[in-house]
Amino acid sequence: MNDDTIHFDEMPSPVGPLRLVADARGLRQIWFETERHPKRASPDWVRSPAALAFARVQLEEYFAGTRTQFELPLHPQGTTFQLAVWRELGRIPYAATISYGELARRIGQARAMRAVGAANGRNPLPIVVPCHRVIGANGSLTGFGGGLPTKRYLLALEQRIAHGDLFDRDERRALL
């Protein structure tokens, strides 16, 4: 890849089409079709399935339940604070959840729960940097850029895989 070229591609997923964006240093963004903060591809970007194959394969493995940890070069763009929040998001184990307050404590900013929530909401690499694993202090599902049904799906997928149940209830009923 040319160092200043931005590559993109789209892939189907169980949560709807995903747009993948990368540069020579790594994956920069993953967009849901129905974003809370919609984005547009720049006319300078180059559609390149080959350049995004590295990310697509791992995302497909994640959705198939055969990958629980991503091993991708990442190159998110954000402030120093946002990058600290996103780095900590990456440390949340597969199928685990934490609260916004716990996330704030983990980055040494216990009083910055709102700022942590805002940084979480601006995470450019959902799924790979698992912002869906952050929930309300009372266990409730809170906002998610891909929508609450997507967050619910991702958390349920991880729980099923972590507990060895490859089918969700509806899929099991269909098989019986």
GUTOR-326682 format. One line per field, with one value per residue: residue number from 1; y, x, z negated of N, C-alpha, C, O in turn; residue in three letters. Coordinates in Angstrom, 2 decimals. Last residue first. Example, Ala and Ser with C-alpha at 12.3 -4.5 7.8 and 13.67 -1.06 7.14 Angstrom:
BEGIN
i = c(2:1) $
n.Y = c(-2.25:-5.69) $
n.X = c(12.85:13.19) $
n.Z = c(-7.08:-7.80) $
ca.Y = c(-1.06:-4.50) $
ca.X = c(13.67:12.30) $
ca.Z = c(-7.14:-7.80) $
c.Y = c(0.03:-3.30) $
c.X = c(12.90:13.20) $
c.Z = c(-7.87:-7.80) $
o.Y = c(1.14:-3.32) $
o.X = c(13.41:14.24) $
o.Z = c(-8.04:-8.46) $
aa = c(ser:ala) $
//
This chain:
BEGIN
i = c(176:175:174:173:172:171:170:169:168:167:166:165:164:163:162:161:160:159:158:157:156:155:154:153:152:151:150:149:148:147:146:145:144:143:142:141:140:139:138:137:136:135:134:133:132:131:130:129:128:127:126:125:124:123:122:121:120:119:118:117:116:115:114:113:112:111:110:109:108:107:106:105:104:103:102:101:100:99:98:97:96:95:94:93:92:91:90:89:88:87:86:85:84:83:82:81:80:79:78:77:76:75:74:73:72:71:70:69:68:67:66:65:64:63:62:61:60:59:58:57:56:55:54:53:52:51:50:49:48:47:46:45:44:43:42:41:40:39:38:37:36:35:34:33:32:31:30:29:28:27:26:25:24:23:22:21:20:19:18:17:16:15:14:13:12:11:10:9:8:7:6:5:4:3:2:1) $
n.Y = c(-28.51:-26.34:-24.21:-24.05:-23.15:-20.56:-19.41:-19.53:-19.98:-22.32:-23.07:-22.92:-22.50:-20.13:-18.46:-18.45:-17.08:-14.63:-13.62:-13.33:-11.41:-9.19:-8.87:-8.38:-5.98:-4.32:-4.43:-3.23:-0.60:0.61:1.21:2.78:2.56:3.10:0.22:-2.25:-2.48:-2.78:-0.49:0.84:-0.19:-1.52:-2.54:-4.10:-2.55:-1.91:-3.59:-3.29:-4.88:-3.58:-0.37:1.75:4.32:5.48:7.26:6.15:6.38:9.12:9.34:7.85:9.45:11.68:10.56:9.76:10.84:10.05:8.26:7.78:5.53:3.66:2.33:4.21:4.09:1.44:1.67:3.41:1.83:-1.67:-4.58:-8.03:-10.71:-11.87:-11.22:-8.61:-5.51:-4.24:-2.42:-0.38:0.75:1.98:3.81:5.53:6.47:7.75:9.84:11.28:12.05:11.70:9.68:7.06:3.76:1.43:-1.91:-5.11:-7.73:-10.04:-10.50:-13.31:-15.32:-17.08:-18.64:-17.57:-16.20:-13.64:-14.11:-14.71:-12.22:-10.74:-11.94:-11.28:-8.44:-7.82:-8.73:-7.48:-4.91:-5.09:-6.42:-4.49:-1.28:1.89:4.64:8.11:10.55:10.99:9.40:8.16:9.55:8.63:9.24:8.38:6.02:4.06:1.56:0.13:0.85:0.87:0.98:2.26:1.48:-0.96:0.30:1.69:2.31:2.22:1.36:0.46:-1.22:-1.33:-3.93:-4.75:-6.64:-8.49:-10.56:-8.93:-8.15:-5.37:-3.08:-1.07:1.20:3.01:5.84:6.51:7.07:4.78:2.22:-1.19) $
n.X = c(-34.59:-33.62:-35.05:-34.06:-31.45:-31.99:-33.08:-30.85:-27.79:-25.11:-22.87:-21.80:-19.52:-19.24:-18.20:-20.33:-22.32:-21.01:-20.68:-23.40:-24.23:-22.71:-23.74:-26.51:-26.38:-25.33:-27.45:-29.54:-28.40:-26.06:-23.49:-22.79:-24.74:-25.94:-26.21:-27.76:-27.22:-25.77:-25.44:-23.53:-23.75:-20.88:-18.74:-18.48:-18.42:-15.82:-13.30:-11.96:-13.54:-16.10:-15.10:-13.09:-13.37:-15.27:-17.00:-17.90:-15.58:-15.59:-17.92:-17.15:-15.05:-16.52:-18.04:-16.01:-13.82:-12.96:-10.85:-8.60:-7.07:-8.17:-9.78:-11.77:-13.17:-14.09:-15.79:-17.70:-18.75:-18.19:-17.60:-17.77:-16.52:-16.06:-12.61:-11.48:-10.27:-8.27:-9.40:-10.00:-7.47:-7.27:-9.38:-8.35:-6.08:-7.28:-8.60:-6.32:-5.13:-7.60:-7.21:-7.36:-5.92:-4.59:-3.45:-2.99:-4.56:-5.80:-8.42:-9.88:-11.49:-12.72:-14.86:-17.35:-17.95:-17.16:-14.35:-13.96:-14.60:-12.49:-10.31:-10.89:-10.83:-8.18:-6.92:-8.26:-7.82:-6.51:-8.42:-10.48:-10.48:-11.16:-9.52:-10.30:-11.07:-13.65:-14.23:-17.30:-18.96:-20.87:-23.14:-23.36:-24.72:-25.02:-25.76:-23.54:-20.56:-17.11:-13.97:-10.68:-8.00:-5.54:-2.27:-0.43:-1.58:-5.05:-8.55:-11.84:-14.84:-18.20:-20.55:-24.03:-25.17:-24.47:-23.29:-22.01:-20.20:-18.02:-16.16:-13.21:-10.50:-7.49:-5.66:-2.24:0.25:1.87:0.49:0.84) $
n.Z = c(-15.86:-14.47:-15.41:-18.01:-17.47:-16.50:-18.79:-20.59:-18.70:-18.81:-20.24:-23.26:-24.81:-26.13:-24.22:-22.39:-23.88:-24.42:-21.82:-21.09:-22.97:-22.15:-19.53:-20.04:-21.50:-19.51:-17.68:-19.15:-19.60:-17.13:-16.53:-18.73:-21.62:-24.99:-27.18:-29.00:-32.56:-34.84:-36.24:-34.78:-31.30:-29.53:-27.03:-24.83:-22.61:-22.18:-21.39:-18.53:-16.79:-17.38:-16.16:-15.73:-16.64:-19.26:-20.31:-22.66:-24.20:-24.54:-26.12:-28.37:-29.24:-29.94:-32.03:-33.88:-35.30:-37.74:-37.22:-35.45:-34.94:-33.37:-35.20:-35.76:-33.30:-33.46:-35.66:-34.55:-32.53:-33.36:-31.32:-30.38:-28.30:-25.84:-26.03:-28.26:-27.45:-26.08:-24.39:-26.14:-26.39:-23.89:-24.11:-26.09:-24.75:-22.56:-23.90:-24.84:-22.42:-19.80:-16.78:-14.56:-14.55:-13.31:-13.87:-12.66:-14.53:-15.87:-18.23:-19.68:-18.98:-16.27:-15.62:-15.15:-12.92:-13.64:-13.57:-10.87:-9.77:-10.89:-9.58:-6.89:-6.94:-7.42:-5.09:-2.99:-2.21:0.19:1.75:2.12:2.33:3.39:2.10:1.54:2.49:1.70:-1.47:-2.67:-5.47:-8.35:-11.09:-14.07:-14.24:-11.27:-9.63:-8.81:-10.66:-9.93:-11.20:-10.55:-10.17:-10.11:-9.06:-7.55:-5.13:-6.12:-5.85:-6.63:-5.92:-6.62:-6.77:-6.71:-9.64:-11.44:-10.05:-7.08:-4.09:-3.61:-1.62:-1.83:-1.21:-1.87:-1.35:-0.88:-1.84:-1.24:0.76:0.00) $
ca.Y = c(-29.58:-27.63:-24.54:-24.43:-24.47:-21.53:-19.54:-20.24:-19.22:-21.87:-22.44:-23.05:-23.68:-21.23:-18.67:-19.07:-18.42:-15.51:-13.92:-14.18:-12.76:-9.73:-9.12:-9.52:-7.17:-4.54:-4.92:-4.62:-1.56:0.38:0.32:3.37:1.89:3.44:1.66:-1.93:-2.19:-3.93:-1.39:0.34:0.68:-1.44:-1.55:-4.77:-3.18:-0.95:-3.99:-2.62:-5.17:-5.03:-1.25:0.35:4.10:4.41:7.67:6.34:5.05:8.51:10.03:7.44:8.07:11.80:11.11:8.77:11.22:11.06:7.78:8.99:6.48:4.59:1.61:3.86:5.35:1.84:0.80:3.81:3.05:-0.43:-3.69:-6.65:-10.01:-12.28:-11.74:-9.97:-6.17:-5.15:-3.61:-1.20:0.00:0.96:2.73:4.80:5.78:6.59:8.82:10.71:11.24:12.47:10.29:8.47:4.68:2.80:-0.88:-3.81:-6.84:-9.81:-10.00:-12.21:-14.56:-16.11:-19.30:-18.11:-17.64:-13.90:-13.67:-15.73:-13.39:-10.42:-12.05:-12.68:-9.17:-7.52:-9.09:-8.91:-5.10:-4.35:-7.09:-5.70:-2.29:0.62:3.62:6.75:10.17:10.62:10.50:7.89:9.32:9.10:8.76:9.50:7.17:4.71:2.54:0.75:0.12:1.59:0.05:2.42:2.77:-0.71:-0.63:1.32:1.43:2.84:1.15:1.52:-1.29:-0.70:-3.18:-4.45:-5.73:-7.25:-10.82:-9.51:-8.52:-6.80:-3.41:-2.14:0.79:1.93:5.25:6.06:8.07:5.31:3.53:0.00) $
ca.X = c(-35.31:-33.00:-35.22:-35.47:-31.67:-31.36:-33.91:-32.11:-28.66:-26.36:-22.68:-23.13:-19.61:-19.84:-17.43:-19.06:-22.56:-21.43:-19.51:-22.50:-24.81:-22.55:-22.31:-26.08:-26.99:-24.59:-26.13:-29.67:-28.50:-27.41:-24.18:-22.83:-23.74:-25.73:-26.29:-27.07:-28.05:-25.84:-26.50:-23.15:-24.08:-22.31:-18.93:-18.34:-19.71:-16.62:-14.65:-11.72:-12.12:-15.94:-15.97:-12.88:-13.46:-14.34:-16.28:-18.85:-16.07:-14.50:-17.84:-18.31:-14.77:-15.51:-18.70:-16.91:-14.05:-14.03:-12.08:-9.43:-6.60:-7.24:-8.66:-10.79:-12.55:-13.20:-14.62:-16.94:-18.03:-18.97:-17.25:-18.25:-16.62:-17.26:-13.72:-11.48:-11.43:-7.86:-8.78:-11.09:-8.02:-6.28:-9.47:-9.61:-5.93:-6.40:-9.35:-7.29:-4.37:-6.82:-7.94:-7.03:-7.03:-4.11:-4.48:-2.34:-4.54:-4.37:-7.94:-8.93:-11.89:-11.72:-13.55:-17.09:-18.14:-18.59:-15.02:-13.67:-15.41:-13.87:-10.43:-10.75:-12.06:-9.19:-6.37:-8.48:-8.58:-5.85:-7.16:-10.72:-9.45:-11.79:-9.47:-10.08:-9.66:-13.45:-13.65:-15.96:-18.88:-19.65:-22.84:-22.62:-25.29:-24.22:-26.62:-24.41:-21.82:-18.39:-15.01:-12.08:-8.31:-6.98:-3.22:-0.05:-0.42:-3.94:-7.18:-10.97:-13.51:-17.18:-19.51:-22.78:-25.33:-25.03:-24.59:-21.83:-21.44:-18.21:-17.35:-13.99:-11.74:-8.20:-6.66:-3.50:-0.80:1.76:1.13:0.00) $
ca.Z = c(-16.56:-14.21:-14.01:-17.80:-18.06:-15.61:-17.59:-20.87:-19.59:-18.22:-18.94:-22.65:-23.97:-26.88:-25.45:-22.02:-23.33:-25.52:-22.64:-20.31:-22.99:-23.50:-19.76:-19.23:-22.11:-20.76:-17.29:-18.69:-20.69:-17.63:-15.60:-17.40:-20.79:-23.59:-26.89:-27.75:-31.38:-33.94:-36.71:-36.12:-32.43:-29.84:-28.10:-26.12:-22.93:-22.95:-21.80:-19.81:-16.99:-17.27:-16.93:-15.39:-15.19:-18.90:-19.10:-21.58:-23.85:-23.78:-24.82:-27.58:-28.83:-28.88:-30.83:-33.27:-33.90:-37.70:-37.85:-35.38:-35.94:-32.70:-34.58:-36.79:-33.73:-32.37:-35.74:-35.73:-32.16:-33.34:-32.42:-30.29:-29.58:-26.57:-25.23:-27.73:-28.03:-27.15:-23.80:-25.60:-27.52:-24.27:-23.14:-26.32:-26.03:-22.32:-23.19:-25.77:-23.37:-20.76:-17.89:-14.67:-14.78:-13.18:-13.99:-12.84:-13.38:-15.71:-16.94:-19.85:-20.17:-16.71:-15.68:-16.47:-12.85:-13.51:-14.80:-11.88:-9.41:-11.26:-11.04:-7.30:-6.60:-8.43:-6.40:-3.22:-3.46:-0.88:1.40:1.33:2.51:3.03:3.14:1.08:2.68:3.11:-0.70:-2.14:-4.03:-7.70:-9.73:-13.51:-14.95:-12.31:-10.33:-7.81:-10.50:-9.98:-10.80:-10.90:-10.79:-10.07:-9.65:-8.92:-5.11:-5.42:-6.30:-6.13:-6.50:-5.77:-7.46:-6.01:-8.50:-11.98:-10.69:-8.41:-4.78:-3.79:-2.40:-1.24:-1.87:-1.18:-2.23:-0.29:-2.08:-2.61:0.73:0.00) $
c.Y = c(-30.02:-28.78:-25.93:-24.88:-24.95:-22.95:-20.56:-20.44:-19.97:-21.01:-21.91:-22.32:-23.93:-22.47:-19.86:-19.39:-19.14:-16.93:-14.85:-14.59:-13.74:-11.16:-9.73:-9.87:-8.43:-5.82:-5.22:-5.24:-3.00:-0.70:0.01:2.52:2.42:2.71:1.87:-0.45:-1.93:-3.69:-2.60:-0.65:0.02:-0.48:-1.35:-3.81:-3.87:-1.52:-3.02:-2.63:-4.54:-5.39:-2.71:-0.59:2.64:4.13:6.64:6.75:5.15:7.11:9.41:8.06:7.55:10.42:11.22:9.30:10.27:11.42:8.77:8.70:7.78:5.67:2.53:3.20:5.07:3.13:1.16:2.98:3.52:0.73:-2.44:-5.89:-8.63:-11.66:-12.22:-10.30:-7.58:-5.87:-4.63:-2.51:-0.86:0.09:1.61:3.61:4.95:5.80:7.56:9.60:10.55:11.51:11.10:9.07:6.12:3.79:0.50:-2.74:-5.62:-8.99:-9.77:-11.81:-13.40:-15.33:-18.35:-18.81:-18.32:-15.41:-14.01:-15.38:-14.51:-11.59:-11.70:-12.81:-10.61:-8.34:-8.87:-9.34:-6.57:-4.53:-6.39:-6.39:-3.51:-0.49:2.35:5.77:8.73:10.20:10.06:9.10:9.03:8.82:9.42:9.11:8.46:5.82:3.11:1.83:0.85:0.61:0.80:1.20:2.87:0.57:-0.21:0.37:0.95:1.88:2.03:1.31:-0.25:-0.69:-2.57:-3.62:-5.44:-6.20:-9.57:-9.79:-9.07:-7.05:-4.92:-2.36:-0.37:1.62:4.25:5.45:7.68:6.28:4.15:1.24) $
c.X = c(-36.55:-33.80:-34.65:-35.68:-33.09:-31.54:-33.33:-32.96:-29.99:-27.12:-23.94:-23.11:-20.95:-20.10:-17.95:-18.25:-21.25:-21.65:-19.86:-21.31:-23.93:-23.08:-22.06:-24.62:-26.52:-25.08:-25.29:-28.33:-28.75:-27.43:-25.60:-23.55:-23.90:-24.59:-25.91:-27.29:-27.18:-26.66:-26.69:-24.18:-23.72:-22.52:-20.43:-18.47:-19.66:-17.99:-15.41:-13.08:-11.63:-14.48:-15.78:-13.76:-13.36:-14.46:-15.24:-18.22:-17.02:-14.90:-16.75:-18.28:-15.92:-15.14:-17.73:-17.59:-14.99:-14.45:-13.24:-10.80:-7.36:-6.74:-7.70:-9.56:-11.48:-12.46:-13.62:-15.68:-17.17:-18.10:-18.12:-17.74:-17.22:-17.39:-14.82:-12.76:-11.51:-9.04:-8.34:-10.54:-9.20:-6.82:-8.47:-9.68:-7.17:-6.18:-8.51:-8.09:-5.32:-6.05:-7.01:-7.86:-6.53:-5.27:-3.85:-3.44:-3.68:-4.18:-6.44:-8.41:-10.95:-12.26:-12.43:-15.75:-17.87:-18.89:-16.51:-14.36:-15.20:-14.80:-11.84:-10.95:-12.02:-10.46:-7.40:-8.00:-8.81:-6.55:-6.47:-9.44:-9.70:-10.80:-10.15:-10.18:-9.38:-12.00:-13.49:-15.49:-17.43:-19.74:-21.60:-22.21:-24.64:-25.00:-25.87:-25.29:-22.65:-19.54:-16.32:-12.89:-9.74:-7.29:-4.67:-1.04:-0.03:-2.76:-6.21:-9.57:-12.63:-15.88:-18.58:-21.84:-23.99:-25.20:-25.24:-23.22:-21.09:-19.56:-17.46:-15.20:-12.35:-9.48:-7.44:-4.39:-2.15:0.61:0.87:0.88) $
c.Z = c(-15.84:-14.82:-13.70:-16.36:-17.81:-16.14:-16.62:-19.61:-19.71:-19.20:-18.30:-21.31:-23.32:-26.02:-26.25:-23.27:-23.04:-25.03:-23.80:-21.17:-22.22:-23.59:-21.13:-19.52:-21.37:-21.43:-18.53:-18.28:-20.23:-18.71:-16.02:-16.36:-19.37:-22.91:-25.44:-27.48:-30.16:-32.69:-35.80:-36.66:-33.75:-31.01:-28.29:-27.30:-24.28:-23.31:-22.72:-20.49:-18.30:-17.57:-16.51:-16.21:-14.77:-17.40:-18.64:-20.26:-22.64:-23.32:-23.95:-26.19:-27.96:-28.34:-29.67:-32.01:-33.17:-36.27:-37.76:-35.98:-35.96:-33.65:-33.84:-36.17:-34.79:-32.74:-34.65:-35.88:-33.33:-32.86:-32.30:-31.50:-29.34:-27.96:-26.16:-26.94:-27.43:-27.81:-24.82:-25.05:-27.08:-25.41:-23.44:-25.38:-26.34:-23.60:-22.97:-25.11:-24.36:-21.67:-18.77:-15.80:-14.93:-13.36:-13.90:-12.84:-13.66:-14.45:-16.99:-18.47:-20.45:-17.90:-16.08:-16.60:-14.19:-13.41:-14.73:-13.21:-10.43:-10.92:-11.52:-8.81:-7.10:-8.19:-7.51:-4.61:-3.80:-2.23:0.23:0.89:1.62:3.34:2.63:2.23:2.27:3.39:0.75:-1.34:-3.65:-6.21:-9.14:-12.08:-14.43:-12.98:-11.52:-8.44:-9.46:-9.87:-10.97:-10.46:-11.29:-10.82:-9.47:-9.58:-6.51:-5.52:-5.53:-6.71:-5.84:-6.53:-6.41:-6.86:-7.85:-10.88:-11.27:-8.99:-6.16:-4.45:-2.49:-2.13:-1.12:-1.95:-1.39:-1.37:-1.47:-2.83:-0.64:0.00) $
o.Y = c(-30.92:-29.92:-26.62:-25.83:-26.11:-23.87:-21.33:-21.53:-20.95:-21.27:-21.14:-21.11:-25.04:-23.39:-20.52:-20.48:-20.31:-17.89:-15.75:-15.77:-14.87:-12.01:-10.68:-11.04:-9.43:-6.64:-6.25:-6.42:-3.92:-1.59:-0.77:3.05:2.50:2.31:0.91:0.05:-1.47:-4.57:-3.37:-1.54:-1.20:-0.02:-1.04:-4.22:-4.20:-1.02:-3.30:-1.78:-5.20:-6.13:-3.00:-1.49:2.31:3.75:6.91:6.59:4.33:6.71:9.19:7.40:6.89:10.24:10.89:8.58:9.99:12.25:8.35:8.87:8.80:6.62:2.20:3.48:5.64:3.24:1.17:3.52:3.98:0.62:-2.20:-6.46:-8.11:-12.04:-12.91:-9.73:-7.72:-6.75:-5.78:-3.58:-1.96:-1.13:0.43:2.50:3.81:4.57:6.45:8.52:9.37:10.30:11.19:8.99:6.35:4.56:0.72:-2.67:-5.14:-9.49:-9.36:-12.65:-12.61:-14.76:-18.78:-19.51:-19.51:-15.84:-14.60:-16.26:-15.19:-11.92:-12.30:-13.69:-11.10:-8.85:-9.67:-10.20:-6.87:-4.33:-7.06:-6.89:-3.56:-0.62:1.81:6.04:8.18:9.57:8.89:9.74:9.57:7.97:10.58:8.69:9.50:6.48:2.67:2.88:2.05:-0.33:1.33:0.51:3.48:0.73:0.76:-0.30:-0.07:0.74:2.52:1.11:-0.08:-0.21:-3.22:-2.72:-5.82:-5.01:-9.58:-9.29:-9.62:-6.26:-5.65:-1.88:-0.62:1.76:4.59:4.65:8.45:6.30:4.05:1.29) $
o.X = c(-37.26:-33.69:-35.13:-36.43:-33.31:-31.76:-34.07:-33.49:-30.22:-27.11:-23.88:-23.31:-21.22:-20.80:-17.19:-17.68:-21.08:-21.23:-19.08:-20.97:-23.73:-22.46:-21.28:-24.30:-26.16:-24.28:-24.63:-28.09:-28.22:-26.58:-26.29:-24.14:-25.02:-23.61:-25.59:-28.41:-26.04:-26.79:-27.64:-23.85:-23.61:-21.56:-21.15:-18.32:-20.71:-18.64:-15.61:-13.93:-10.94:-14.21:-15.33:-13.26:-13.53:-15.53:-14.44:-18.83:-16.95:-14.60:-16.95:-18.59:-15.68:-14.93:-18.07:-17.71:-14.80:-15.34:-14.40:-11.82:-6.85:-6.07:-6.52:-8.43:-10.39:-11.26:-12.42:-14.61:-16.05:-16.87:-18.72:-17.47:-17.17:-18.28:-14.56:-13.82:-11.59:-8.84:-8.08:-11.13:-9.39:-6.67:-8.78:-10.01:-7.07:-6.11:-8.99:-8.25:-5.14:-6.29:-5.81:-9.09:-5.40:-5.58:-2.73:-4.25:-3.64:-3.72:-5.88:-8.03:-11.19:-13.35:-11.29:-15.51:-18.14:-19.98:-17.06:-14.89:-16.15:-15.68:-12.33:-11.68:-12.99:-11.08:-7.48:-8.61:-9.49:-5.93:-5.90:-9.36:-9.21:-10.34:-9.79:-10.85:-8.33:-11.73:-13.21:-16.27:-16.49:-20.50:-21.31:-21.08:-25.29:-25.83:-26.08:-25.53:-22.49:-19.50:-16.60:-12.56:-10.00:-6.89:-4.97:-0.70:0.64:-2.93:-6.51:-9.42:-12.68:-15.82:-18.23:-22.26:-22.95:-25.35:-26.44:-24.21:-20.01:-20.00:-17.05:-15.25:-12.06:-9.53:-7.99:-3.94:-3.11:0.05:-0.25:1.90) $
o.Z = c(-16.31:-14.36:-12.80:-16.11:-17.45:-15.35:-16.01:-19.40:-19.00:-20.41:-17.34:-21.25:-22.87:-26.45:-26.97:-23.38:-23.41:-25.69:-24.14:-21.24:-22.67:-24.22:-21.27:-19.74:-22.00:-21.88:-18.60:-18.51:-20.84:-18.72:-15.36:-15.43:-18.87:-23.54:-24.73:-27.55:-30.25:-31.85:-35.96:-37.44:-33.83:-31.63:-27.34:-28.45:-24.84:-24.22:-23.90:-20.20:-19.08:-18.52:-15.40:-16.88:-13.60:-16.93:-17.75:-19.20:-21.72:-22.19:-22.76:-25.20:-26.95:-27.14:-28.53:-31.02:-31.99:-36.08:-37.71:-35.31:-36.43:-33.23:-33.71:-36.56:-34.73:-32.51:-34.91:-36.20:-33.13:-32.80:-31.25:-32.56:-28.22:-28.72:-27.15:-27.16:-26.21:-28.65:-24.47:-25.22:-27.60:-25.40:-23.26:-25.82:-26.79:-23.55:-23.18:-25.69:-24.67:-21.66:-18.53:-15.77:-15.37:-12.46:-14.36:-11.92:-14.80:-13.42:-18.01:-17.66:-21.36:-17.84:-16.22:-17.59:-14.35:-13.79:-15.66:-13.88:-10.81:-11.71:-12.47:-9.26:-7.67:-9.12:-8.44:-5.24:-4.78:-3.27:-0.64:-0.24:0.50:4.48:1.59:3.23:2.61:4.41:1.02:-0.63:-4.22:-5.76:-9.40:-11.87:-14.37:-12.36:-12.65:-7.84:-9.26:-9.08:-12.05:-9.50:-12.33:-11.97:-8.78:-10.55:-6.65:-5.96:-4.44:-7.91:-4.62:-7.66:-5.43:-7.59:-8.37:-11.16:-11.56:-8.47:-6.36:-5.27:-1.59:-3.27:0.05:-3.17:-0.34:-2.19:-1.55:-3.92:-1.15:-0.69) $
aa = c(leu:leu:ala:arg:arg:glu:asp:arg:asp:phe:leu:asp:gly:his:ala:ile:arg:gln:glu:leu:ala:leu:leu:tyr:arg:lys:thr:pro:leu:gly:gly:gly:phe:gly:thr:leu:ser:gly:asn:ala:gly:ile:val:arg:his:cys:pro:val:val:ile:pro:leu:pro:asn:arg:gly:asn:ala:ala:gly:val:ala:arg:met:ala:arg:ala:gln:gly:ile:arg:arg:ala:leu:glu:gly:tyr:ser:ile:thr:ala:ala:tyr:pro:ile:arg:gly:leu:glu:arg:trp:val:ala:leu:gln:phe:thr:thr:gly:gln:pro:his:leu:pro:leu:glu:phe:gln:thr:arg:thr:gly:ala:phe:tyr:glu:glu:leu:gln:val:arg:ala:phe:ala:leu:ala:ala:pro:ser:arg:val:trp:asp:pro:ser:ala:arg:lys:pro:his:arg:glu:thr:glu:phe:trp:ile:gln:arg:leu:gly:arg:ala:asp:ala:val:leu:arg:leu:pro:gly:val:pro:ser:pro:met:glu:asp:phe:his:ile:thr:asp:asp:asn:met) $
//
